[in-house]
Amino acid sequence: MAVVTTVELTAGPGVGFLPLVSLGPAFAGLVGGWRRTAVVGLTAFVLCLGLGVYNGLFESRRGLTALLSVAGVTAAGVVAAVMRQRREAELASVRSIAEVAQRVLLRPVPRGAGPLRIAVSYTSAVAEARIGGDLYEVVTSPAGVRIIVGDVQGKGLEAVESAAVVLGAFREAAHDEPDLPALGERVERALNRHLSGERFVTAVLAEIGDGPQATLLNFGHPAPLVVRPDGTVGFAAPPDRALPLGLTLHGAVAPAPYEVPFTPGDQMLFYTDGVTEARDAADRFYPLDERAALLKDPDPEAALRSVREDLVEHVEGPLHDDAAMLLVRYRQEPVNGPQAAAAPCSSPPARRRRAASRRSGRAGRAAAGCRTGSGPGWCAGPSS
């Protein structure tokens, strides 16, 4: 509008730029609200009227045509701005609902569970999405801390639906089943009821209790990376490969659980193939085992963030597949000294002991006193 005014005042009416003043309300309707569009349109109308009178354009049809152009474009811009604002409000509402659904599906994992410290990183390959076909969950059960990390075949809403089925079955069964094979069968049955065709889910299940070992059950998923305190790095591969979840109809033998040494100071990194299959410009895969030194940071979340940043730098752009990583770190020292044992803080015997201690006036000196540890629902106190 300023350029058109300058040209009209300096070059005279012969240039014929006056109708272009309607570009002001046109652009305002694209980026601003309807009120702003109306104000800009009114300004353009007054400006067009003044320039038309100044240049004597109303002696012919040129001035009237320019006024009608400004009025018409302003009206169209106001209508477009109103419709755009309504669509933006609807989109904001849909996004808020989607964010709630995503948080329900992939809930934040506990930062600590018993002697373990846990961190997670997830990057969806779908723009504007926080979840995709990768899944993870951590559940504290009577048998210990149980973990699942998996990857659903495909992307999009179908993959998200399959991930929801697996996570729902795992969360329910993790508290009830006595061991990992029974837990895997439970998830398999739930998945077979919902999957159709040849869709499948690769997954690795883990159970970490009070002993010096972690039990794993691998359904065709990449083996977790184990990092020892002395810098030794290795993959906790299963003795035999097994088919993913959802392919039991092919008569395959179910995977067998296997144990991996996991003691204080050890780290175990669970991940999906979106990490190890990420390629750089030279078509080279991401060398996860060679980047294990990035996990030395004392803060597990910072360590995992370093790996993710290095992964993005390796790809030199956006990831082409969902990438999930879950880091489990065994504390260097038990929560309350070498003789401490982890037990649920809400256990009835602990409550009765505390009540008895208070009644006897010896609170704080009871041998089985319970105090909150680092993980939800856990305490560290002398074992009875």
VOPAGU-2260 file (C-alpha; in pm, 1 decimal, decimal comma):
REM VOPAGU-2260
SITE   aa  ch    i         X         Y         Z
SITE  MET   A    0       0,0       0,0       0,0
SITE  ALA   A    1     286,7     239,0      76,4
SITE  VAL   A    2     459,1     154,3    -251,4
SITE  VAL   A    3     138,9     207,4    -451,2
SITE  THR   A    4      83,7     543,1    -278,5
SITE  THR   A    5     440,2     653,7    -353,4
SITE  VAL   A    6     410,9     556,8    -719,9
SITE  GLU   A    7      73,6     728,6    -756,9
SITE  LEU   A    8     203,9    1051,2    -602,5
SITE  THR   A    9     529,6    1064,5    -799,3
SITE  ALA   A   10     449,3     908,0   -1135,2
SITE  GLY   A   11      96,6    1038,3   -1171,2
SITE  PRO   A   12    -229,9     867,4   -1261,2
SITE  GLY   A   13    -103,9     736,8   -1593,1
SITE  VAL   A   14      75,3     439,2   -1430,3
SITE  GLY   A   15    -252,6     277,1   -1321,1
SITE  PHE   A   16    -123,1     122,0    -998,0
SITE  LEU   A   17    -413,8     238,6    -781,6
SITE  PRO   A   18    -614,4     -92,5    -789,5
SITE  LEU   A   19    -306,7    -269,9    -645,7
SITE  VAL   A   20    -374,7    -102,8    -311,0
SITE  SER   A   21    -623,7    -388,4    -256,8
SITE  LEU   A   22    -325,6    -619,1    -197,0
SITE  GLY   A   23    -309,5    -476,3     156,3
SITE  PRO   A   24    -637,4    -630,2     281,6
SITE  ALA   A   25    -565,3    -940,8      73,0
SITE  PHE   A   26    -241,6   -1016,4     258,2
SITE  ALA   A   27    -397,6    -912,0     590,7
SITE  GLY   A   28    -666,5   -1175,4     540,6
SITE  LEU   A   29    -400,0   -1443,5     496,8
SITE  VAL   A   30    -201,8   -1375,9     814,2
SITE  GLY   A   31    -420,4   -1171,8    1050,3
SITE  GLY   A   32    -759,1   -1187,6    1215,0
SITE  TRP   A   33   -1080,1   -1054,1    1066,3
SITE  ARG   A   34   -1063,8    -732,7    1270,5
SITE  ARG   A   35    -714,9    -654,8    1145,5
SITE  THR   A   36    -824,9    -734,1     790,7
SITE  ALA   A   37   -1121,7    -498,2     823,8
SITE  VAL   A   38    -898,9    -216,5     957,3
SITE  VAL   A   39    -645,5    -262,8     677,0
SITE  GLY   A   40    -928,7    -275,4     423,0
SITE  LEU   A   41   -1080,5      45,9     558,0
SITE  THR   A   42    -738,3     212,3     542,6
SITE  ALA   A   43    -694,3      95,6     183,1
SITE  PHE   A   44   -1041,1     223,9      93,5
SITE  VAL   A   45    -970,2     570,5     239,0
SITE  LEU   A   46    -627,6     573,1      73,9
SITE  CYS   A   47    -778,6     475,7    -262,1
SITE  LEU   A   48   -1047,2     742,9    -227,3
SITE  GLY   A   49    -791,4    1014,1    -146,3
SITE  LEU   A   50    -556,5     917,9    -429,3
SITE  GLY   A   51    -847,2     902,2    -673,0
SITE  VAL   A   52    -957,1    1254,0    -580,4
SITE  TYR   A   53    -596,4    1381,0    -589,8
SITE  ASN   A   54    -536,3    1241,7    -937,7
SITE  GLY   A   55    -885,4    1316,6   -1067,7
SITE  LEU   A   56    -963,0     954,0   -1138,0
SITE  PHE   A   57   -1331,4     985,0   -1049,7
SITE  GLU   A   58   -1390,1    1182,1   -1365,5
SITE  SER   A   59   -1373,7     841,1   -1537,0
SITE  ARG   A   60   -1448,5     484,2   -1430,0
SITE  ARG   A   61   -1094,1     415,9   -1307,4
SITE  GLY   A   62   -1148,8     560,8    -961,5
SITE  LEU   A   63   -1478,1     378,2    -908,4
SITE  THR   A   64   -1326,2      51,2   -1030,6
SITE  ALA   A   65   -1038,2      84,5    -786,5
SITE  LEU   A   66   -1278,3     152,0    -495,6
SITE  LEU   A   67   -1491,2    -150,4    -585,1
SITE  SER   A   68   -1176,0    -366,1    -606,5
SITE  VAL   A   69   -1066,2    -262,0    -258,5
SITE  ALA   A   70   -1414,3    -316,5    -113,1
SITE  GLY   A   71   -1450,6    -659,3    -274,5
SITE  VAL   A   72   -1106,1    -783,0    -169,6
SITE  THR   A   73   -1161,9    -656,5     185,3
SITE  ALA   A   74   -1494,9    -839,9     214,8
SITE  ALA   A   75   -1337,6   -1159,9      80,6
SITE  GLY   A   76   -1040,7   -1121,0     316,7
SITE  VAL   A   77   -1266,1   -1078,8     620,4
SITE  VAL   A   78   -1464,7   -1391,6     528,6
SITE  ALA   A   79   -1142,4   -1588,7     468,4
SITE  ALA   A   80    -995,9   -1471,1     800,5
SITE  VAL   A   81   -1308,5   -1579,6     989,8
SITE  MET   A   82   -1303,6   -1925,7     829,3
SITE  ARG   A   83    -929,3   -1964,1     890,2
SITE  GLN   A   84    -962,3   -1871,6    1258,2
SITE  ARG   A   85   -1238,4   -2129,7    1300,3
SITE  ARG   A   86   -1023,9   -2400,1    1141,6
SITE  GLU   A   87    -728,9   -2302,3    1360,6
SITE  ALA   A   88    -947,5   -2328,4    1672,1
SITE  GLU   A   89   -1068,8   -2673,1    1564,2
SITE  LEU   A   90    -711,6   -2782,5    1492,2
SITE  ALA   A   91    -595,5   -2659,4    1833,4
SITE  SER   A   92    -874,3   -2858,3    1998,2
SITE  VAL   A   93    -786,7   -3172,6    1804,0
SITE  ARG   A   94    -418,5   -3132,2    1889,9
SITE  SER   A   95    -493,2   -3095,7    2259,3
SITE  ILE   A   96    -700,7   -3415,4    2252,2
SITE  ALA   A   97    -426,0   -3594,5    2057,0
SITE  GLU   A   98    -163,4   -3485,1    2310,1
SITE  VAL   A   99    -371,6   -3628,8    2594,7
SITE  ALA   A  100    -413,1   -3955,9    2404,3
SITE  GLN   A  101     -38,0   -3970,0    2338,3
SITE  ARG   A  102      43,4   -3913,3    2705,2
SITE  VAL   A  103    -197,4   -4192,0    2803,0
SITE  LEU   A  104     -44,8   -4433,3    2553,0
SITE  LEU   A  105     320,8   -4355,7    2625,4
SITE  ARG   A  106     317,0   -4254,6    2988,0
SITE  PRO   A  107     628,6   -4105,8    3146,7
SITE  VAL   A  108     841,1   -4384,6    3289,7
SITE  PRO   A  109     953,3   -4360,5    3653,5
SITE  ARG   A  110    1295,0   -4199,4    3689,6
SITE  GLY   A  111    1380,2   -4455,9    3953,1
SITE  ALA   A  112    1256,7   -4802,5    4051,9
SITE  GLY   A  113    1428,1   -4978,4    4338,2
SITE  PRO   A  114    1803,2   -4976,8    4267,1
SITE  LEU   A  115    1750,9   -4869,5    3905,8
SITE  ARG   A  116    1764,7   -4529,3    3740,4
SITE  ILE   A  117    1570,0   -4501,2    3416,5
SITE  ALA   A  118    1560,6   -4253,2    3128,9
SITE  VAL   A  119    1376,1   -4262,3    2797,9
SITE  SER   A  120    1399,0   -4083,5    2463,1
SITE  TYR   A  121    1143,5   -4105,4    2182,6
SITE  THR   A  122    1139,5   -3940,6    1840,9
SITE  SER   A  123     851,5   -4000,4    1600,9
SITE  ALA   A  124     914,7   -4002,3    1227,2
SITE  VAL   A  125     571,5   -3845,8    1168,0
SITE  ALA   A  126     579,0   -3465,5    1176,0
SITE  GLU   A  127     384,7   -3300,9    1460,0
SITE  ALA   A  128     344,7   -3638,7    1634,5
SITE  ARG   A  129     492,2   -3752,5    1964,5
SITE  ILE   A  130     422,6   -4121,1    1917,4
SITE  GLY   A  131     431,8   -4368,3    1633,0
SITE  GLY   A  132     494,7   -4739,5    1602,7
SITE  ASP   A  133     757,7   -4770,8    1877,1
SITE  LEU   A  134     653,5   -4850,0    2233,4
SITE  TYR   A  135     801,9   -4881,1    2580,6
SITE  GLU   A  136     682,6   -4926,8    2938,0
SITE  VAL   A  137     826,7   -4987,3    3283,9
SITE  VAL   A  138     618,6   -5160,3    3553,0
SITE  THR   A  139     719,4   -5237,6    3910,6
SITE  SER   A  140     575,7   -5581,9    3988,9
SITE  PRO   A  141     612,9   -5825,4    4280,4
SITE  ALA   A  142     873,2   -6014,3    4073,9
SITE  GLY   A  143    1079,6   -5702,1    4010,8
SITE  VAL   A  144    1096,9   -5424,8    3754,9
SITE  ARG   A  145     951,7   -5540,6    3423,0
SITE  ILE   A  146    1025,8   -5360,9    3097,9
SITE  ILE   A  147     903,6   -5383,5    2741,1
SITE  VAL   A  148    1047,0   -5207,4    2436,5
SITE  GLY   A  149     897,3   -5285,2    2097,4
SITE  ASP   A  150     848,6   -5178,7    1739,3
SITE  VAL   A  151     523,6   -5221,3    1546,7
SITE  GLN   A  152     540,7   -5300,2    1178,6
SITE  GLY   A  153     447,1   -4996,3     970,7
SITE  LYS   A  154     363,1   -4639,5    1066,4
SITE  GLY   A  155      61,5   -4417,6    1110,2
SITE  LEU   A  156    -259,7   -4473,1    1301,9
SITE  GLU   A  157    -261,1   -4851,5    1250,7
SITE  ALA   A  158      80,1   -4877,7    1414,1
SITE  VAL   A  159     -34,4   -4660,1    1703,3
SITE  GLU   A  160    -339,9   -4882,0    1752,4
SITE  SER   A  161    -125,7   -5195,9    1763,0
SITE  ALA   A  162     112,5   -5027,8    2009,4
SITE  ALA   A  163    -184,1   -4943,5    2232,7
SITE  VAL   A  164    -293,4   -5309,1    2234,9
SITE  VAL   A  165      53,9   -5432,3    2330,8
SITE  LEU   A  166     102,0   -5172,3    2603,3
SITE  GLY   A  167    -242,6   -5231,8    2751,1
SITE  ALA   A  168    -186,8   -5606,6    2769,8
SITE  PHE   A  169     162,1   -5564,8    2916,1
SITE  ARG   A  170      52,7   -5320,0    3185,3
SITE  GLU   A  171    -220,1   -5555,1    3301,2
SITE  ALA   A  172     -26,2   -5879,9    3281,0
SITE  ALA   A  173     300,0   -5749,3    3430,1
SITE  HIS   A  174     144,9   -5748,0    3777,9
SITE  ASP   A  175     -15,2   -6093,1    3751,8
SITE  GLU   A  176     205,3   -6330,6    3553,0
SITE  PRO   A  177     473,5   -6518,7    3744,7
SITE  ASP   A  178     746,3   -6507,4    3478,1
SITE  LEU   A  179     837,0   -6355,4    3142,5
SITE  PRO   A  180     723,2   -6648,0    2922,2
SITE  ALA   A  181     374,1   -6628,5    3072,0
SITE  LEU   A  182     380,3   -6251,5    3030,2
SITE  GLY   A  183     484,3   -6287,2    2666,3
SITE  GLU   A  184     205,5   -6537,8    2599,0
SITE  ARG   A  185     -46,6   -6298,6    2750,0
SITE  VAL   A  186      64,7   -6015,1    2525,7
SITE  GLU   A  187      71,1   -6251,4    2226,0
SITE  ARG   A  188    -290,3   -6357,2    2282,6
SITE  ALA   A  189    -406,0   -5999,2    2315,9
SITE  LEU   A  190    -223,8   -5902,6    1997,9
SITE  ASN   A  191    -362,3   -6191,8    1795,7
SITE  ARG   A  192    -714,6   -6084,9    1883,2
SITE  HIS   A  193    -659,2   -5742,9    1725,9
SITE  LEU   A  194    -410,3   -5793,0    1445,7
SITE  SER   A  195    -510,8   -5901,4    1097,3
SITE  GLY   A  196    -306,6   -6010,2     798,6
SITE  GLU   A  197      70,0   -6019,1     840,6
SITE  ARG   A  198     123,6   -5736,1    1086,1
SITE  PHE   A  199     362,1   -5807,7    1373,0
SITE  VAL   A  200     548,9   -5645,7    1661,6
SITE  THR   A  201     911,0   -5703,1    1754,9
SITE  ALA   A  202     968,3   -5667,3    2127,3
SITE  VAL   A  203    1210,9   -5743,8    2406,7
SITE  LEU   A  204    1086,4   -5804,0    2761,6
SITE  ALA   A  205    1309,9   -5771,0    3065,8
SITE  GLU   A  206    1276,9   -5850,8    3434,0
SITE  ILE   A  207    1525,0   -5705,8    3682,0
SITE  GLY   A  208    1491,3   -5819,9    4041,1
SITE  ASP   A  209    1717,1   -5819,9    4345,7
SITE  GLY   A  210    1962,3   -6070,7    4202,0
SITE  PRO   A  211    2279,5   -5997,0    4007,1
SITE  GLN   A  212    2115,0   -6085,5    3676,1
SITE  ALA   A  213    1850,2   -5952,7    3438,8
SITE  THR   A  214    1617,0   -6192,0    3259,8
SITE  LEU   A  215    1535,1   -6114,5    2896,8
SITE  LEU   A  216    1281,4   -6250,5    2649,9
SITE  ASN   A  217    1336,1   -6144,6    2289,7
SITE  PHE   A  218    1069,4   -6158,8    2017,3
SITE  GLY   A  219    1283,7   -6077,8    1712,7
SITE  HIS   A  220    1390,7   -5740,1    1849,3
SITE  PRO   A  221    1741,9   -5585,5    1837,6
SITE  ALA   A  222    1944,2   -5705,9    2134,8
SITE  PRO   A  223    1992,8   -5451,6    2416,5
SITE  LEU   A  224    2333,1   -5286,6    2455,7
SITE  VAL   A  225    2507,8   -5358,8    2788,0
SITE  VAL   A  226    2777,3   -5122,1    2913,0
SITE  ARG   A  227    2993,5   -5227,3    3210,3
SITE  PRO   A  228    3161,7   -4985,0    3454,7
SITE  ASP   A  229    3505,0   -5071,0    3309,6
SITE  GLY   A  230    3391,6   -4962,9    2962,2
SITE  THR   A  231    3320,8   -5310,8    2825,8
SITE  VAL   A  232    3041,4   -5298,7    2567,6
SITE  GLY   A  233    2836,3   -5586,3    2429,7
SITE  PHE   A  234    2495,2   -5681,5    2299,6
SITE  ALA   A  235    2274,5   -5906,9    2514,1
SITE  ALA   A  236    2175,8   -6127,6    2222,2
SITE  PRO   A  237    1942,4   -6425,5    2276,0
SITE  PRO   A  238    2079,1   -6777,8    2223,8
SITE  ASP   A  239    1826,9   -6837,1    1944,8
SITE  ARG   A  240    1634,6   -6596,8    1724,9
SITE  ALA   A  241    1256,0   -6599,6    1750,4
SITE  LEU   A  242     970,8   -6461,5    1545,1
SITE  PRO   A  243     802,9   -6135,5    1650,9
SITE  LEU   A  244     476,1   -6112,1    1837,6
SITE  GLY   A  245     175,9   -6180,0    1614,3
SITE  LEU   A  246     338,0   -6452,9    1404,6
SITE  THR   A  247     270,4   -6755,1    1625,5
SITE  LEU   A  248      19,6   -6880,6    1369,0
SITE  HIS   A  249     320,2   -6990,1    1164,1
SITE  GLY   A  250     394,7   -7256,8    1424,4
SITE  ALA   A  251     721,2   -7108,3    1544,3
SITE  VAL   A  252     874,6   -7209,9    1875,2
SITE  ALA   A  253     825,9   -6951,1    2148,1
SITE  PRO   A  254    1144,6   -6773,5    2257,2
SITE  ALA   A  255    1320,2   -6893,0    2570,0
SITE  PRO   A  256    1418,5   -6653,9    2848,1
SITE  TYR   A  257    1788,9   -6599,2    2907,7
SITE  GLU   A  258    1987,5   -6425,6    3179,2
SITE  VAL   A  259    2241,0   -6146,6    3148,2
SITE  PRO   A  260    2468,6   -6036,4    3435,5
SITE  PHE   A  261    2348,2   -5698,9    3561,3
SITE  THR   A  262    2517,8   -5564,8    3872,2
SITE  PRO   A  263    2572,7   -5221,1    4031,4
SITE  GLY   A  264    2732,8   -4982,5    3785,1
SITE  ASP   A  265    2604,0   -5164,9    3476,0
SITE  GLN   A  266    2387,6   -4999,8    3212,7
SITE  MET   A  267    2144,7   -5158,6    2969,2
SITE  LEU   A  268    2020,5   -4961,2    2669,8
SITE  PHE   A  269    1702,5   -5080,6    2500,3
SITE  TYR   A  270    1633,7   -4933,3    2157,4
SITE  THR   A  271    1443,4   -4983,9    1832,8
SITE  ASP   A  272    1577,7   -5032,7    1481,7
SITE  GLY   A  273    1513,6   -4666,7    1407,5
SITE  VAL   A  274    1835,5   -4602,5    1602,4
SITE  THR   A  275    2071,9   -4863,2    1459,8
SITE  GLU   A  276    1934,7   -4839,3    1104,4
SITE  ALA   A  277    1965,4   -4461,2    1082,4
SITE  ARG   A  278    2201,9   -4378,6     795,9
SITE  ASP   A  279    2423,7   -4084,4     716,9
SITE  ALA   A  280    2490,1   -3925,7     377,1
SITE  ALA   A  281    2735,2   -4206,7     293,8
SITE  ASP   A  282    2465,5   -4469,4     367,9
SITE  ARG   A  283    2643,2   -4590,2     682,4
SITE  PHE   A  284    2439,9   -4720,8     976,5
SITE  TYR   A  285    2461,6   -4553,8    1314,4
SITE  PRO   A  286    2734,5   -4735,9    1519,4
SITE  LEU   A  287    2557,2   -4753,8    1853,2
SITE  ASP   A  288    2817,5   -4971,5    2023,4
SITE  GLU   A  289    3093,6   -4729,8    1922,3
SITE  ARG   A  290    2900,0   -4442,3    2080,5
SITE  ALA   A  291    2864,2   -4614,2    2417,9
SITE  ALA   A  292    3106,7   -4362,1    2570,6
SITE  LEU   A  293    2827,1   -4103,1    2546,9
SITE  LEU   A  294    2650,1   -4286,5    2828,8
SITE  LYS   A  295    2913,7   -4188,0    3088,1
SITE  ASP   A  296    2721,1   -3882,5    3205,7
SITE  PRO   A  297    2613,9   -3926,2    3572,5
SITE  ASP   A  298    2263,6   -3812,8    3481,5
SITE  PRO   A  299    2096,6   -4089,6    3274,8
SITE  GLU   A  300    1865,0   -3841,3    3104,3
SITE  ALA   A  301    2158,6   -3625,0    2997,7
SITE  ALA   A  302    2344,1   -3934,7    2877,6
SITE  LEU   A  303    2050,3   -4042,8    2665,6
SITE  ARG   A  304    2009,2   -3690,4    2531,7
SITE  SER   A  305    2372,0   -3698,1    2417,9
SITE  VAL   A  306    2309,8   -4018,7    2223,6
SITE  ARG   A  307    2000,2   -3872,1    2061,5
SITE  GLU   A  308    2183,8   -3554,4    1957,7
SITE  ASP   A  309    2466,0   -3763,3    1815,9
SITE  LEU   A  310    2211,4   -3972,8    1624,9
SITE  VAL   A  311    2051,6   -3665,0    1470,1
SITE  GLU   A  312    2396,7   -3532,3    1381,2
SITE  HIS   A  313    2481,0   -3866,1    1218,2
SITE  VAL   A  314    2169,7   -3854,5    1001,2
SITE  GLU   A  315    2221,7   -3484,5     923,2
SITE  GLY   A  316    1849,6   -3421,3     910,2
SITE  PRO   A  317    1517,4   -3557,4    1031,4
SITE  LEU   A  318    1490,7   -3924,6    1118,3
SITE  HIS   A  319    1309,2   -4142,9     866,7
SITE  ASP   A  320    1186,3   -4393,9    1123,7
SITE  ASP   A  321    1061,3   -4384,4    1481,4
SITE  ALA   A  322    1351,0   -4403,4    1726,3
SITE  ALA   A  323    1299,5   -4505,6    2089,1
SITE  MET   A  324    1568,6   -4556,5    2353,6
SITE  LEU   A  325    1528,2   -4662,1    2715,9
SITE  LEU   A  326    1830,0   -4657,6    2944,7
SITE  VAL   A  327    1835,7   -4863,7    3264,6
SITE  ARG   A  328    2124,1   -4792,2    3499,6
SITE  TYR   A  329    2200,2   -4999,4    3808,5
SITE  ARG   A  330    2317,2   -4773,1    4090,4
SITE  GLN   A  331    2679,1   -4801,2    4190,7
SITE  GLU   A  332    2571,9   -4853,1    4552,4
SITE  PRO   A  333    2244,9   -4990,0    4690,1
SITE  VAL   A  334    1992,7   -4729,7    4797,8
SITE  ASN   A  335    2069,5   -4762,5    5171,0
SITE  GLY   A  336    2406,6   -4931,3    5192,4
SITE  PRO   A  337    2530,6   -5280,7    5118,4
SITE  GLN   A  338    2277,7   -5451,9    5342,4
SITE  ALA   A  339    1973,3   -5258,6    5221,9
SITE  ALA   A  340    1686,5   -5433,8    5053,1
SITE  ALA   A  341    1406,5   -5283,6    4844,7
SITE  ALA   A  342    1049,3   -5345,3    4951,2
SITE  PRO   A  343     717,8   -5175,1    4885,1
SITE  CYS   A  344     675,3   -4881,9    5121,9
SITE  SER   A  345     305,1   -4941,3    5157,6
SITE  SER   A  346     343,4   -5297,9    5283,0
SITE  PRO   A  347     121,5   -5370,1    5586,5
SITE  PRO   A  348     407,1   -5503,8    5805,5
SITE  ALA   A  349     599,9   -5179,4    5757,4
SITE  ARG   A  350     298,9   -4970,3    5855,3
SITE  ARG   A  351     236,7   -5183,6    6162,6
SITE  ARG   A  352     600,4   -5154,9    6269,0
SITE  ARG   A  353     595,9   -4776,8    6233,0
SITE  ALA   A  354     273,4   -4752,2    6430,9
SITE  ALA   A  355     415,8   -4972,2    6705,0
SITE  SER   A  356     731,5   -4766,1    6709,2
SITE  ARG   A  357     538,3   -4443,8    6753,0
SITE  ARG   A  358     325,5   -4589,7    7030,0
SITE  SER   A  359     634,7   -4706,1    7217,2
SITE  GLY   A  360     812,7   -4370,3    7176,6
SITE  ARG   A  361    1099,1   -4521,9    6981,7
SITE  ALA   A  362    1018,6   -4370,5    6641,7
SITE  GLY   A  363    1320,9   -4350,7    6412,5
SITE  ARG   A  364    1507,2   -4626,4    6607,8
SITE  ALA   A  365    1296,8   -4919,6    6486,1
SITE  ALA   A  366    1509,1   -5176,2    6304,9
SITE  ALA   A  367    1260,1   -5214,9    6020,1
SITE  GLY   A  368    1185,9   -4847,1    5966,4
SITE  CYS   A  369    1075,1   -4765,7    5613,0
SITE  ARG   A  370    1170,7   -4451,9    5426,9
SITE  THR   A  371    1098,8   -4354,4    5071,2
SITE  GLY   A  372    1355,6   -4458,2    4813,0
SITE  SER   A  373    1410,3   -4326,6    4462,5
SITE  GLY   A  374    1141,7   -4524,5    4286,9
SITE  PRO   A  375     764,3   -4495,3    4311,9
SITE  GLY   A  376     624,5   -4731,9    4573,2
SITE  TRP   A  377     966,5   -4841,2    4700,0
SITE  CYS   A  378    1157,2   -4795,4    5020,3
SITE  ALA   A  379    1504,3   -4876,1    5141,0
SITE  GLY   A  380    1543,5   -5019,3    5485,3
SITE  PRO   A  381    1726,3   -5302,1    5660,8
SITE  SER   A  382    1596,1   -5636,9    5544,8
SITE  SER   A  383    1409,8   -5838,3    5805,4
